[in-house]
């Protein structure tokens, strides 16, 4: 079928009806087979109440419906929940209510049982809107007379029937092969899923093969074909000439195909500073709805694969928009005045022309950090930027001011940077937008992106306030508040480690308060890891409504609505399509919006200036322009971008895990020191080596005692010898096995013998049978 149910429903509304022939034309269905599929889909959706037919024969969505739009999330143990798009409570779906939906599918759910105090609501899948899995990694198995593909992802609770000719991919006696399977038919009624093997994938083919394996795992192996276009040429009229300004390019990425980043310039001013952020003007070059725009929307984000990139932009567009030292380029700029306490007191947006004077690399920041404060000589690495060393110091001062203000506003800052492994390539650097996670990265003085992050977030906050004041649409990045019960569990863990923290009846400390408690602890990293799991992920939201309250003369109420948990990002349009959309809104404001009520008025309003909304008494855009702008931020686009965002984050996590697992392979059989990073009833996890790879010491290997799991203290305690294994403890372990494909590292504890020798913990007991683990809440 050439369309999904979601594609069909996107064309229907509750306000007016659509004719079936019109739908077929919009969905580009021309032959009889495709039109018959549309008729069947419409008929089925009418039976379950998703679509209604008017008396004139048109189709509409019902005004009210008890069906909830959600995305299915399953676990390897068979538990499935529908995660609601509206942020409501997750709905538990029993296996017999899945109706053949798979993990990641977008579905419509009907609640069958309301939730209670400690119980989630239950429901059933009524309709699968969109399948998340078109192909998957699997191993070929022969079961009786049927050839099956068994998915490696144990969250996909199904087997896929294969063709007889795929038997050539059965694993041999010594090698287990992995294949990519394309789904030809999803399960329906009594018929199971069916598919065919596309290709075999090597498990030890080197870094390029590993990247291909992971791209296939998350469904990003098929990249949309890009048109050969650099887009429209930005207009020269109305641009501010800033080419005399000595702006800098802070470049933490070293790969040639990495996305271009903004340039910045800063000057000390009245105890604070005046900051300029110049973003590459991608939004001016893209026409809404053309082939180039469609390609970028499908790509969604640039993919960092460590030592290589899959850019968001086409090669021609990337070349046309990227900044380079000494070359003029078109930009979208904002001037920000930062006060001595880190507050942004004023701003102005503009279209500009810039000429950066120098690039600042990580190697140069290392040389700057190692340089003695009063040294007269300039290290060789710093000579290309010797005239900009003063500005670099001011940039650091500005970044520090903004970071301190963000922390004062409750932003959570964690020191969880990835290990500095050469194989990670550009993944070693922080994300420049600073909006990858619910927290922000701790300041790293030798990472150029650490300087850049607070500056770009300040620019994003300024546009958020300006957009809300002028009632413009945008795609925002938002996060829910952390779950209080999970924060309480993290606080209890800290108390068990004797940190100075108390819980009272009023509730648990906030995430930012916990960070302050952790900062001086020797277990800081493992505690911050626990805290990171309690912070909900960031999601993109389409915002087309006016702000809930009007701003006063200083814009304080509008500024209050754009705290760190809600931003409208626009500075990294070379990296994220959502930023590109927001750039297009900025360009429309600065080029197409009416800056005076009529042509008879001589005074023009500076629409990019803070407080412009206070003097605005006329519509900014015509009705057709408003409709076009609102079309930029439709819900369907945002849902697809959120899906791609989840895929990209999963890919980056898997790539890090695989590189760490590869680094652990030479350690098999060796004794290493590690630190306990997590404790569960079935064992405990240990971080080992410079790669910080995490392995599991399974409780079955602890044969020396009967261990009791105390969940509140995050520890295992031996009943006989009182041996404890607690979060943050240093332990000696031996690497037993490394499964690179599943990112599983098996470890065993090395105990210190009475004669000073070391031996595996498992050799102590008289019996080879593992002793059980008792559960306790103490």
C-alpha positions as CSV (number, residue, x, y, z in Angstrom):
1,X,0.0,0.0,0.0
2,X,1.4,3.4,-1.0
3,X,0.0,5.2,2.0
4,X,-0.4,4.6,5.7
5,X,-3.5,5.2,7.8
6,X,-1.7,8.2,9.3
7,X,-1.2,9.7,5.7
8,X,-4.9,9.3,5.1
9,X,-6.0,10.8,8.4
10,X,-3.7,13.8,7.9
11,X,-5.9,14.8,5.0
12,X,-9.1,14.8,7.0
13,X,-10.4,17.3,9.5
14,X,-13.4,17.8,11.8
15,X,-14.3,21.1,10.1
16,X,-15.0,20.2,6.5
17,X,-15.4,17.0,4.5
18,X,-13.1,15.6,1.8
19,X,-14.3,13.6,-1.2
20,X,-12.8,10.1,-1.8
21,X,-11.6,11.1,-5.3
22,X,-9.9,14.2,-3.9
23,X,-8.1,12.0,-1.3
24,X,-6.9,9.6,-4.0
25,X,-5.5,12.6,-5.9
26,X,-3.7,14.1,-2.8
27,X,-2.2,10.7,-1.9
28,X,-1.1,10.2,-5.6
29,X,-3.1,7.0,-6.1
30,X,-3.7,6.5,-9.8
31,X,-4.2,2.7,-10.5
32,X,-7.2,0.6,-9.6
33,X,-5.3,-1.5,-7.0
34,X,-4.3,1.6,-5.0
35,X,-7.7,3.1,-5.2
36,X,-9.2,-0.2,-4.0
37,X,-6.8,-0.2,-1.1
38,X,-8.1,3.3,-0.2
39,X,-11.7,2.2,-0.3
40,X,-10.9,-0.7,2.0
41,X,-9.0,1.5,4.4
42,X,-11.9,4.0,4.5
43,X,-14.5,1.3,5.1
44,X,-12.5,-0.3,7.9
45,X,-11.8,3.0,9.6
46,X,-15.5,3.9,9.5
47,X,-16.4,0.6,11.3
48,X,-14.2,1.5,14.3
49,X,-15.3,5.1,14.4
50,X,-12.1,6.8,13.2
51,X,-13.8,8.3,10.1
52,X,-17.4,9.5,9.5
53,X,-19.2,9.9,6.2
54,X,-21.4,13.0,5.7
55,X,-24.8,12.9,4.1
56,X,-23.2,14.3,0.9
57,X,-20.8,11.4,0.8
58,X,-17.7,13.3,2.1
59,X,-15.4,12.0,4.8
60,X,-14.5,13.7,8.1
61,X,-12.9,13.0,11.4
62,X,-15.5,12.8,14.3
63,X,-15.8,15.9,16.5
64,X,-15.2,13.7,19.6
65,X,-13.4,10.4,19.9
66,X,-12.3,8.1,22.7
67,X,-9.4,6.9,20.6
68,X,-5.9,8.1,21.8
69,X,-3.0,8.7,19.5
70,X,0.1,7.0,20.9
71,X,3.3,5.2,20.1
72,X,3.9,1.6,21.3
73,X,6.9,0.8,23.5
74,X,7.5,-2.8,24.4
75,X,10.1,-4.5,26.6
76,X,12.1,-7.7,26.0
77,X,9.9,-9.3,28.7
78,X,6.7,-8.7,26.8
79,X,5.4,-5.7,28.7
80,X,3.9,-3.1,26.3
81,X,2.8,0.5,26.9
82,X,1.2,3.1,24.7
83,X,3.1,6.3,25.1
84,X,0.6,9.2,24.5
85,X,1.5,12.0,22.2
86,X,-0.5,14.4,24.4
87,X,1.7,13.7,27.4
88,X,-1.0,11.9,29.3
89,X,-0.5,8.8,31.4
90,X,1.0,5.7,29.6
91,X,-1.5,3.0,28.9
92,X,-0.7,-0.7,29.6
93,X,-1.4,-3.0,26.6
94,X,-1.7,-6.7,27.3
95,X,-0.4,-9.1,24.7
96,X,-3.8,-10.2,23.5
97,X,-4.8,-6.5,23.0
98,X,-1.8,-5.6,20.8
99,X,-3.7,-6.6,17.6
100,X,-0.4,-7.4,15.8
101,X,1.2,-4.0,16.6
102,X,5.0,-4.0,17.1
103,X,7.3,-1.9,19.2
104,X,7.6,1.6,17.9
105,X,4.4,1.6,15.9
106,X,2.1,4.6,16.0
107,X,-1.4,3.4,17.0
108,X,-4.9,4.4,18.1
109,X,-5.7,3.0,21.6
110,X,-9.0,2.8,23.4
111,X,-8.8,2.7,27.2
112,X,-10.7,-0.4,28.6
113,X,-9.8,0.1,32.3
114,X,-9.1,3.3,34.2
115,X,-5.9,3.5,36.2
116,X,-5.7,3.6,39.9
117,X,-3.3,5.1,42.5
118,X,-0.6,2.5,41.7
119,X,-1.9,1.1,38.5
120,X,-1.7,2.4,34.9
121,X,-4.8,2.5,32.8
122,X,-5.2,-0.5,30.4
123,X,-6.3,-0.4,26.8
124,X,-6.2,-2.1,23.5
125,X,-4.9,-1.2,20.1
126,X,-7.8,-0.4,17.7
127,X,-5.8,0.8,14.7
128,X,-2.2,0.8,13.5
129,X,-1.6,4.3,12.1
130,X,2.0,3.8,10.9
131,X,4.5,1.0,11.1
132,X,7.9,1.8,12.6
133,X,9.6,-1.3,11.2
134,X,10.1,-1.8,7.5
135,X,13.2,-3.9,7.9
136,X,15.1,-5.4,10.8
137,X,18.2,-7.4,11.8
138,X,17.6,-11.1,12.4
139,X,19.1,-14.5,12.4
140,X,17.7,-17.2,10.1
141,X,16.4,-20.4,11.9
142,X,14.8,-23.6,10.7
143,X,11.8,-24.6,12.8
144,X,10.2,-27.9,11.7
145,X,9.4,-27.3,8.1
146,X,9.3,-23.5,8.3
147,X,12.2,-21.1,7.7
148,X,11.9,-18.1,10.1
149,X,13.8,-14.9,10.8
150,X,14.2,-14.3,14.5
151,X,14.6,-10.6,15.2
152,X,17.7,-9.6,17.2
153,X,15.6,-6.8,18.8
154,X,13.8,-8.8,21.4
155,X,11.2,-6.0,21.7
156,X,9.7,-7.2,18.4
157,X,7.6,-10.0,19.7
158,X,7.2,-11.9,16.4
159,X,8.9,-14.2,14.0
160,X,8.9,-13.6,10.2
161,X,8.3,-16.3,7.7
162,X,11.0,-16.4,5.0
163,X,11.1,-17.8,1.4
164,X,12.7,-21.2,0.9
165,X,15.6,-19.7,-1.1
166,X,16.6,-17.8,2.0
167,X,17.9,-21.0,3.5
168,X,21.3,-20.2,2.2
169,X,21.6,-17.7,5.1
170,X,21.2,-20.3,7.8
171,X,24.2,-20.0,10.2
172,X,27.1,-22.4,9.7
173,X,28.7,-24.6,12.3
174,X,31.1,-22.0,13.5
175,X,29.7,-18.6,12.4
176,X,26.4,-17.1,13.3
177,X,25.3,-14.8,10.5
178,X,23.2,-11.7,10.7
179,X,20.8,-10.7,7.9
180,X,18.7,-7.7,7.0
181,X,15.1,-8.8,6.5
182,X,12.6,-6.7,4.6
183,X,9.0,-7.0,5.7
184,X,6.7,-8.0,2.8
185,X,3.5,-8.6,4.9
186,X,2.7,-7.6,8.4
187,X,0.8,-10.1,10.6
188,X,-3.0,-10.0,10.0
189,X,-5.6,-12.2,11.5
190,X,-4.2,-15.8,11.6
191,X,-1.4,-15.0,9.1
192,X,2.0,-14.3,10.5
193,X,4.5,-11.8,9.2
194,X,6.4,-12.6,6.0
195,X,9.5,-11.2,4.5
196,X,12.7,-11.9,2.6
197,X,16.4,-11.6,3.2
198,X,17.9,-8.5,1.6
199,X,21.5,-9.1,2.5
200,X,23.9,-10.6,4.9
201,X,25.9,-8.3,7.3
202,X,29.4,-9.2,8.6
203,X,30.0,-9.1,12.3
204,X,33.7,-8.4,12.1
205,X,34.1,-6.3,9.0
206,X,35.6,-3.3,10.6
207,X,34.3,0.2,11.6
208,X,32.4,0.7,8.2
209,X,30.6,-2.6,8.6
210,X,29.7,-1.8,12.2
211,X,28.2,1.5,11.1
212,X,26.2,-0.2,8.4
213,X,25.0,-2.8,11.0
214,X,23.8,-0.1,13.4
215,X,22.1,2.0,10.7
216,X,20.1,-1.1,9.7
217,X,19.3,-1.8,13.3
218,X,17.5,1.6,13.7
219,X,16.1,1.7,10.2
220,X,18.3,4.5,8.8
221,X,20.2,2.6,6.2
222,X,18.0,3.9,3.3
223,X,18.9,7.6,2.8
224,X,16.5,9.7,0.7
225,X,18.0,10.7,-2.6
226,X,18.8,14.4,-2.6
227,X,18.3,16.8,-5.5
228,X,21.3,18.6,-6.9
229,X,20.4,22.1,-5.6
230,X,21.8,24.8,-3.4
231,X,18.4,26.4,-3.1
232,X,17.5,30.0,-3.7
233,X,20.1,32.8,-3.5
234,X,19.4,35.1,-0.5
235,X,18.4,38.6,-1.4
236,X,21.1,41.3,-0.8
237,X,18.6,44.0,-0.1
238,X,18.0,44.8,3.6
239,X,21.1,43.0,4.9
240,X,23.3,44.5,7.6
241,X,26.9,44.6,6.7
242,X,28.9,43.0,9.6
243,X,31.9,42.0,7.6
244,X,34.2,44.3,9.6
245,X,33.3,42.4,12.8
246,X,36.0,39.9,13.9
247,X,33.7,36.9,14.5
248,X,35.0,33.5,15.4
249,X,34.2,29.9,14.3
250,X,34.3,27.5,17.2
251,X,34.8,24.1,15.6
252,X,34.9,21.0,17.8
253,X,34.2,18.6,14.9
254,X,37.1,17.6,12.8
255,X,35.5,15.6,9.9
256,X,35.3,17.3,6.5
257,X,31.6,16.5,6.1
258,X,30.5,17.8,9.5
259,X,27.7,20.4,9.5
260,X,28.6,24.1,9.4
261,X,28.1,25.9,12.7
262,X,27.4,29.6,13.7
263,X,30.0,32.2,14.1
264,X,30.1,34.3,17.3
265,X,31.6,37.7,18.4
266,X,31.6,39.2,21.9
267,X,32.6,42.5,23.5
268,X,32.9,43.3,27.2
269,X,30.2,45.9,28.1
270,X,29.1,47.4,31.5
271,X,30.2,44.4,33.6
272,X,28.5,42.0,31.2
273,X,29.0,41.7,27.4
274,X,27.4,42.3,24.0
275,X,27.2,39.0,22.1
276,X,26.5,38.4,18.4
277,X,25.5,35.0,17.1
278,X,25.6,34.5,13.3
279,X,23.8,31.4,12.1
280,X,24.2,30.1,8.5
281,X,21.2,31.3,6.6
282,X,19.7,28.0,5.4
283,X,16.1,29.1,5.8
284,X,16.4,31.8,3.1
285,X,17.3,29.2,0.5
286,X,14.5,26.7,1.0
287,X,11.1,26.9,-0.6
288,X,8.3,25.4,1.3
289,X,7.0,22.2,-0.2
290,X,9.6,21.9,-3.1
291,X,11.7,18.8,-3.7
292,X,14.7,20.1,-1.7
293,X,12.4,20.9,1.3
294,X,10.8,17.4,1.1
295,X,14.2,15.7,1.1
296,X,15.5,17.6,4.1
297,X,12.2,17.0,6.0
298,X,12.6,13.2,5.4
299,X,16.2,13.3,6.5
300,X,15.2,15.2,9.7
301,X,18.7,15.5,11.2
302,X,22.4,15.1,10.4
303,X,23.8,11.8,11.5
304,X,27.1,11.6,13.3
305,X,28.6,8.1,12.8
306,X,31.8,8.9,14.6
307,X,34.4,9.2,11.9
308,X,32.0,10.0,9.1
309,X,28.8,12.0,8.8
310,X,25.5,11.7,6.9
311,X,24.8,15.4,6.6
312,X,21.3,16.9,6.6
313,X,22.0,19.3,3.8
314,X,22.9,18.4,0.2
315,X,26.5,18.8,-0.8
316,X,25.7,21.9,-2.8
317,X,23.6,23.5,0.0
318,X,26.2,22.7,2.6
319,X,28.9,24.3,0.5
320,X,26.8,27.4,-0.1
321,X,25.8,28.0,3.5
322,X,28.9,26.9,5.6
323,X,31.1,29.7,7.0
324,X,34.9,29.7,6.5
325,X,37.5,32.1,7.8
326,X,38.1,35.1,5.5
327,X,35.1,34.5,3.3
328,X,31.8,36.5,3.2
329,X,28.6,34.7,3.8
330,X,24.9,35.4,4.3
331,X,23.7,34.9,7.9
332,X,20.7,35.3,10.2
333,X,22.1,37.2,13.2
334,X,21.0,38.3,16.7
335,X,22.6,40.9,18.9
336,X,22.3,40.0,22.6
337,X,23.1,42.3,25.5
338,X,24.1,40.1,28.6
339,X,24.1,41.8,31.9
340,X,26.6,41.2,34.7
341,X,24.3,38.6,36.3
342,X,23.9,36.6,33.1
343,X,20.4,37.9,32.1
344,X,19.8,38.8,28.4
345,X,18.4,42.3,28.7
346,X,18.0,43.3,25.1
347,X,18.2,41.7,21.6
348,X,17.7,42.4,17.9
349,X,17.4,39.9,15.0
350,X,18.5,40.8,11.5
351,X,19.7,39.5,8.2
352,X,23.4,40.1,7.7
353,X,26.6,39.5,5.8
354,X,29.5,38.3,7.9
355,X,33.2,37.4,7.4
356,X,34.6,35.3,10.2
357,X,38.3,36.0,10.8
358,X,39.5,32.7,12.4
359,X,38.6,29.1,13.4
360,X,39.2,27.9,16.9
361,X,39.9,24.2,17.3
362,X,40.1,21.9,20.3
363,X,43.9,21.7,19.9
364,X,44.1,25.5,20.3
365,X,41.9,25.5,23.4
366,X,44.2,22.8,24.9
367,X,47.2,25.0,24.2
368,X,45.4,28.0,25.7
369,X,44.5,26.0,28.9
370,X,48.2,24.8,29.2
371,X,49.6,28.3,28.7
372,X,50.8,30.1,31.8
373,X,48.8,33.2,32.7
374,X,51.7,35.6,32.5
375,X,53.6,34.0,29.7
376,X,54.9,36.4,27.0
377,X,55.5,33.8,24.3
378,X,52.7,32.5,22.2
379,X,52.6,28.7,21.6
380,X,52.8,27.6,18.0
381,X,49.2,26.3,18.0
382,X,47.9,29.7,19.1
383,X,49.8,31.9,16.6
384,X,47.0,31.8,14.0
385,X,44.5,33.2,16.5
386,X,46.9,35.3,18.6
387,X,44.9,38.5,17.8
388,X,41.8,36.9,19.1
389,X,43.0,35.5,22.5
390,X,41.4,38.4,24.3
391,X,38.1,37.8,22.6
392,X,38.3,34.1,23.6
393,X,38.7,35.0,27.2
394,X,35.6,37.3,26.9
395,X,33.7,34.4,25.2
396,X,34.6,32.2,28.2
397,X,33.4,34.9,30.6
398,X,30.2,35.3,28.6
399,X,29.5,31.5,28.5
400,X,30.1,31.3,32.3
401,X,27.7,34.1,33.0
402,X,25.0,32.5,30.9
403,X,25.6,29.1,32.5
404,X,25.3,30.4,36.0
405,X,22.1,32.2,35.2
406,X,20.7,28.9,33.6
407,X,21.6,27.0,36.8
408,X,19.9,29.7,38.9
409,X,16.7,29.1,36.8
410,X,16.8,25.4,37.6
411,X,18.6,24.0,34.5
412,X,20.3,20.6,35.3
413,X,24.0,20.4,34.5
414,X,25.6,16.9,34.5
415,X,29.2,15.9,33.8
416,X,28.4,12.8,31.6
417,X,30.6,13.5,28.6
418,X,31.4,10.4,26.5
419,X,34.8,8.7,26.9
420,X,37.5,10.3,24.7
421,X,38.1,7.3,22.4
422,X,39.7,7.9,19.0
423,X,37.1,5.6,17.3
424,X,34.3,7.9,18.5
425,X,35.5,10.7,16.2
426,X,33.2,13.7,16.3
427,X,31.0,12.0,18.9
428,X,33.7,13.0,21.5
429,X,32.6,16.7,21.2
430,X,29.5,18.0,22.9
431,X,26.4,18.7,20.7
432,X,26.7,22.5,20.0
433,X,23.0,23.2,20.3
434,X,23.0,21.9,23.9
435,X,19.5,20.5,23.4
436,X,20.3,16.8,23.0
437,X,19.1,15.8,26.4
438,X,17.0,17.1,29.3
439,X,20.3,18.3,31.0
440,X,23.2,20.4,29.7
441,X,26.8,19.4,29.6
442,X,29.3,20.5,32.2
443,X,31.7,23.2,30.9
444,X,34.8,21.7,29.3
445,X,37.4,24.4,28.7
446,X,39.1,22.4,25.9
447,X,35.9,21.7,23.8
448,X,34.9,24.5,21.5
449,X,31.3,23.4,21.6
450,X,31.3,23.9,25.4
451,X,31.9,27.6,24.7
452,X,29.2,27.6,22.0
453,X,26.4,25.8,23.9
454,X,25.3,28.6,26.3
455,X,25.6,31.2,23.6
456,X,23.3,29.4,21.2
457,X,20.8,28.6,24.0
458,X,20.7,32.3,24.8
459,X,19.9,33.1,21.1
460,X,17.2,30.4,21.1
461,X,15.6,31.9,24.3
462,X,15.6,35.4,22.7
463,X,13.8,34.1,19.7
464,X,11.3,32.2,21.9
465,X,10.4,35.4,23.6
466,X,10.2,37.4,20.4
467,X,8.1,34.7,18.7
468,X,5.6,34.6,21.6
469,X,5.3,38.4,21.8
470,X,4.6,38.6,18.1
471,X,2.4,35.5,18.2
472,X,4.3,33.6,15.5
473,X,4.3,29.8,15.0
474,X,7.3,27.7,15.7
475,X,8.6,24.2,16.6
476,X,9.6,24.2,20.2
477,X,11.8,21.8,22.3
478,X,10.0,20.9,25.5
479,X,10.4,18.5,28.5
480,X,8.1,17.3,31.1
481,X,9.0,17.6,34.8
482,X,10.9,14.7,36.3
483,X,8.9,12.0,38.0
484,X,9.0,12.8,41.7
485,X,9.0,9.2,42.8
486,X,12.1,8.5,40.7
487,X,13.9,11.5,42.1
488,X,13.0,10.3,45.5
489,X,14.7,6.9,44.7
490,X,17.8,8.8,43.6
491,X,17.8,10.8,46.8
492,X,17.5,7.6,48.9
493,X,20.5,6.2,47.0
494,X,22.5,9.3,47.9
495,X,21.5,9.0,51.6
496,X,22.6,5.4,51.6
497,X,26.0,6.6,50.4
498,X,26.2,9.0,53.4
499,X,25.7,12.2,51.4
500,X,24.4,15.2,53.4
501,X,20.8,15.0,52.3
502,X,17.5,14.6,54.1
503,X,14.0,13.8,52.9
504,X,11.0,15.4,54.5
505,X,7.2,15.0,54.2
506,X,7.1,17.9,51.7
507,X,8.7,15.8,49.0
508,X,12.1,15.1,47.5
509,X,14.7,17.6,46.4
510,X,14.6,18.9,42.8
511,X,17.0,17.6,40.2
512,X,19.2,20.7,40.4
513,X,19.4,20.4,44.2
514,X,20.5,16.8,43.9
515,X,23.3,17.9,41.5
516,X,24.6,20.3,44.1
517,X,24.7,17.5,46.6
518,X,26.5,15.2,44.2
519,X,29.2,17.6,43.0
520,X,31.7,17.0,45.8
521,X,31.1,13.2,46.1
522,X,33.5,10.6,44.9
523,X,30.5,8.7,43.5
524,X,29.4,11.8,41.5
525,X,29.4,10.1,38.1
526,X,27.4,7.1,39.1
527,X,24.9,9.3,41.0
528,X,24.5,11.6,38.0
529,X,24.0,8.6,35.8
530,X,21.1,7.5,38.1
531,X,19.7,11.0,38.0
532,X,19.9,11.2,34.2
533,X,17.6,8.2,33.9
534,X,15.0,10.2,36.0
535,X,14.9,13.1,33.6
536,X,12.3,12.8,30.8
537,X,13.6,13.2,27.2
538,X,13.1,16.4,25.2
539,X,10.4,16.4,22.5
540,X,9.5,18.7,19.6
541,X,6.1,20.4,19.8
542,X,4.2,22.4,17.1
543,X,3.4,25.8,18.6
544,X,0.9,27.9,16.7
545,X,-1.1,29.4,19.6
546,X,-0.7,32.9,21.1
547,X,1.0,33.2,24.5
548,X,-1.3,32.7,27.5
549,X,-0.5,36.1,29.0
550,X,0.5,39.4,27.4
551,X,3.9,40.8,28.3
552,X,4.4,44.0,30.3
553,X,6.5,46.8,29.1
554,X,9.7,45.0,29.9
555,X,8.6,41.7,28.4
556,X,9.0,39.9,31.7
557,X,5.9,37.7,31.4
558,X,6.8,36.5,27.9
559,X,10.3,35.8,29.1
560,X,8.9,33.7,31.9
561,X,7.2,31.5,29.4
562,X,10.5,30.6,27.7
563,X,12.5,29.0,30.5
564,X,15.0,26.4,29.7
565,X,12.3,23.7,29.5
566,X,10.8,25.3,26.4
567,X,12.9,26.8,23.6
568,X,12.4,27.6,19.9
569,X,15.8,26.6,18.4
570,X,17.0,28.1,15.2
571,X,20.8,28.4,15.3
572,X,21.7,24.9,13.9
573,X,19.7,24.7,10.7
574,X,22.6,22.9,9.1
575,X,22.1,20.0,11.6
576,X,18.3,19.9,12.4
577,X,15.3,20.4,10.2
578,X,13.3,21.8,13.1
579,X,15.8,24.7,13.4
580,X,15.4,25.2,9.6
581,X,11.7,25.6,10.0
582,X,12.1,28.2,12.7
583,X,14.7,30.0,10.6
584,X,12.1,30.3,7.8
585,X,9.7,32.0,10.3
586,X,12.5,34.5,11.2
587,X,13.1,35.2,7.6
588,X,9.4,35.8,6.9
589,X,9.3,38.2,9.8
590,X,12.3,40.2,8.6
591,X,11.4,40.2,4.9
592,X,7.7,39.8,4.4
593,X,6.0,41.1,7.6
594,X,4.4,44.6,7.6
595,X,6.6,47.0,9.7
596,X,4.1,49.9,9.5
597,X,0.3,50.0,9.3
598,X,0.1,51.7,5.9
599,X,2.6,53.0,3.3
600,X,1.7,56.5,4.4
601,X,3.4,56.0,7.7
602,X,7.1,57.1,7.5
603,X,8.1,55.5,10.8
604,X,8.9,51.8,10.5
605,X,8.9,49.3,13.4
606,X,12.0,47.2,13.9
607,X,10.3,43.8,14.1
608,X,13.5,42.1,15.2
609,X,14.0,44.3,18.2
610,X,12.9,43.3,21.7
611,X,9.6,44.9,22.7
612,X,8.4,45.4,19.1
613,X,5.1,43.8,20.0
614,X,4.2,46.6,22.4
615,X,3.9,49.0,19.5
616,X,2.3,46.6,17.1
617,X,-1.4,47.4,16.3
618,X,-1.8,45.8,12.9
619,X,-1.6,42.3,11.4
620,X,1.9,41.3,10.5
621,X,0.9,39.0,7.6
622,X,-1.8,38.6,5.1
623,X,-4.2,35.6,5.5
624,X,-2.4,33.6,2.9
625,X,1.0,34.3,4.5
626,X,-0.4,33.3,7.9
627,X,-1.6,30.0,6.4
628,X,1.7,29.3,4.8
629,X,3.6,30.0,8.1
630,X,1.3,27.8,10.1
631,X,1.7,25.0,7.5
632,X,5.4,25.0,8.4
633,X,4.8,23.6,11.9
634,X,2.0,21.1,11.3
635,X,1.7,18.1,13.8
636,X,2.5,15.5,11.2
637,X,5.9,17.0,10.5
638,X,6.7,17.3,14.2
639,X,5.7,13.6,14.8
640,X,8.1,12.5,12.0
641,X,10.9,14.7,13.4
642,X,10.3,13.2,16.9
643,X,10.5,9.7,15.4
644,X,13.8,10.6,13.6
645,X,15.1,12.2,16.8
646,X,14.5,9.0,18.7
647,X,16.2,6.9,16.0
648,X,19.3,9.2,15.9
649,X,19.7,9.1,19.7
650,X,19.4,5.3,19.7
651,X,21.9,5.1,16.9
652,X,24.4,7.3,18.8
653,X,23.9,5.2,22.0
654,X,24.4,1.9,20.1
655,X,27.5,3.2,18.3
656,X,29.0,4.3,21.6
657,X,28.2,0.9,23.1
658,X,29.6,-1.0,20.1
659,X,32.8,0.9,20.2
660,X,33.1,0.4,23.9
661,X,32.4,-3.4,23.5
662,X,35.1,-3.6,20.7
663,X,37.6,-2.0,23.1
664,X,36.7,-4.6,25.7
665,X,37.4,-7.6,23.4
666,X,41.2,-7.6,24.0
667,X,40.5,-7.6,27.8
668,X,38.8,-11.1,27.8
669,X,40.4,-13.2,30.5
670,X,42.2,-10.2,32.1
671,X,41.7,-8.7,35.5
672,X,40.7,-5.0,35.6
673,X,39.5,-2.5,38.2
674,X,36.1,-1.0,37.9
675,X,33.4,0.9,39.7
676,X,29.9,-0.4,40.4
677,X,27.5,1.7,38.3
678,X,24.2,0.0,39.0
679,X,22.8,-2.7,41.3
680,X,19.8,-5.0,40.6
681,X,18.4,-8.2,42.1
682,X,20.0,-10.2,39.4
683,X,23.5,-8.7,39.9
684,X,25.4,-5.5,39.5
685,X,26.9,-3.5,36.6
686,X,30.6,-2.4,36.6
687,X,32.3,0.3,34.5
688,X,35.8,-0.7,33.5
689,X,38.7,0.7,31.6
690,X,39.3,4.1,29.9
691,X,36.4,3.3,27.6
692,X,34.0,3.1,30.6
693,X,32.4,0.1,29.1
694,X,29.7,-1.4,31.4
695,X,29.6,-5.1,32.1
696,X,27.4,-7.3,34.3
697,X,28.4,-9.4,37.3
698,X,25.5,-11.8,37.4
699,X,24.3,-13.0,40.8
700,X,24.8,-16.6,39.7
701,X,28.5,-16.0,39.8
702,X,28.4,-15.0,43.5
703,X,28.5,-18.5,45.0
704,X,30.1,-17.6,48.3
705,X,26.9,-16.5,50.1
706,X,23.2,-15.9,50.0
707,X,22.8,-12.3,48.8
708,X,19.9,-10.0,49.8
709,X,19.0,-7.2,47.4
710,X,18.3,-4.0,49.3
711,X,16.7,-1.7,46.7
712,X,16.6,1.5,48.8
713,X,20.4,1.4,49.4
714,X,21.3,0.0,45.9
715,X,23.3,-2.8,47.3
716,X,23.6,-6.6,47.6
717,X,24.4,-7.9,51.1
718,X,25.7,-11.4,52.0
719,X,23.7,-12.9,54.8
720,X,26.7,-15.0,56.1
721,X,29.8,-12.9,55.5
722,X,28.1,-9.5,55.3
723,X,30.0,-8.8,52.0
724,X,28.3,-5.8,50.3
725,X,28.3,-4.7,46.7
726,X,27.1,-1.1,46.6
727,X,26.7,1.6,44.0
728,X,30.0,3.4,43.6
729,X,32.2,0.7,45.1
730,X,35.5,-0.1,43.5
731,X,35.9,-3.8,42.6
732,X,38.3,-6.1,40.8
733,X,36.7,-8.1,38.0
734,X,37.7,-10.4,35.2
735,X,36.2,-10.0,31.7
736,X,34.6,-13.3,30.8
737,X,32.7,-12.7,27.5
738,X,32.0,-9.8,25.1
739,X,28.9,-9.9,22.9
740,X,29.5,-7.0,20.5
741,X,26.2,-7.3,18.7
742,X,24.1,-7.2,21.8
743,X,26.5,-4.9,23.7
744,X,26.7,-7.4,26.6
745,X,29.8,-7.8,28.7
746,X,30.0,-10.6,31.2
747,X,32.2,-10.1,34.3
748,X,33.1,-12.0,37.4
749,X,34.4,-10.6,40.7
750,X,38.0,-11.3,41.8
751,X,38.3,-11.9,45.6
752,X,41.4,-11.2,47.6
753,X,42.6,-14.5,49.1
754,X,44.2,-14.8,52.6
755,X,47.6,-15.2,51.1
756,X,47.3,-12.1,49.0
757,X,46.5,-14.0,45.8
758,X,43.4,-13.2,43.7
759,X,40.9,-15.7,42.6
760,X,37.4,-15.6,41.1
761,X,34.6,-15.2,43.7
762,X,32.9,-18.3,42.2
763,X,35.7,-20.6,43.4
764,X,34.9,-20.1,47.1
765,X,31.8,-22.2,47.7
766,X,31.8,-26.0,48.2
767,X,28.8,-26.4,45.9
768,X,28.7,-25.2,42.3
769,X,25.1,-24.2,42.6
770,X,24.4,-20.4,42.9
771,X,22.8,-19.3,46.1
772,X,19.5,-17.4,45.8
773,X,18.9,-13.7,46.2
774,X,16.4,-12.4,48.7
775,X,14.6,-9.1,48.0
776,X,14.3,-6.5,50.7
777,X,13.1,-2.9,50.9
778,X,15.5,-2.0,53.7
